């Protein structure tokens, strides 16, 4: 197994395998210790990994360990995991499939929990790619390979945090997958309180905010990218405030729809897609929609027979009414005065 895979497992292994470790007990200090060292420095702030370990201490203390062999079809996939199972393919999992085939199973167990009332006996919490890979092998002439699983006892919030430990260490979980997973979790497990979620996951509040901005991008913007993996957190940070401007939002969405059409045409023609950085640049450079001011419709002045003999140019309380009389047929003064009477009676200056 590569050193990278070992690093990816480290936090998950620590969280689960530390169950049997008794808590450290420090020896009592001598009564004069505080007086002897008045200038003792404050202890250093815990590192990021230490803070993350503390955040998952509850999981490590409540897990019940049991490793078994199961068939992939005995496990439903927990929807709270960040991984988009439908987006997995042989191409995305080829190296893992080869590794499992050579070792006749997955060396690193997946994590499941029992579902007594579910359609299947187990629910997969961690190990979506391993589940997919074993499923693929069983469907392709390797039905003897089972899925090695570790059973844990966790509620949904604990399952989410455990899955998050592993997903944060894996490069093949896209920013968008993780962001959407967090957006679901903040309401599902933390009552919409983002600061509480950040504390439980031991991540910075600004980092969480940036991820949620990415998750909130409209579907039109997401579809403009040929591959969801092309969408990065920094894209959400830039586009989110622009999309909050009404005139600019519609311009960005229109550019996104145009790019999506172009991507489809390129796929049909067998051409390379528009790359992520280019898509982002076009979206961020969209110009605001300029709306032409509504033209004022001038009211006509009509004679008694309905023919137009003039136009009301303006009608305000401050400056009164201005009328342009320009009949297109011969007309006498009495007809003009009769046409003007209702117009003057309705004028704004007469309403004061």
Buried (B, 14 or more C-beta within 10 A) or exposed (E): EEEEBEEBBEBBBBBBEBEEEEEEEEEEEEEEEEEEEEEEEEEEEEEEEEBBBEBBEBBBEEBEEEEEEBBBEBBBBBEBBBBBBEEBEEEBBEEBBEBBBEEEBBEBBBBBBEBEEEEBEBBBBBBBBBBBBBBBBBEEEBEEBBBBBBBBEBEBBBBBBBBBBBBBBBEEBBBBBBBBBBBBBBEBBBEEEBEEBBBBBBBEEEEBBBBBBBBBBBEBBBBBBBEBBBBBBEBBBBBBEBBEEEEBBBBBBEBBBEBBEBBEEBEEEEEEBBEBEEBBEBBEEBEBBEEEEEEEEEBBBBBEEEBEBBBBEEBEEEEEBEBEEEBEEEBEEEBBEEBBEEBEEEBBEEEE
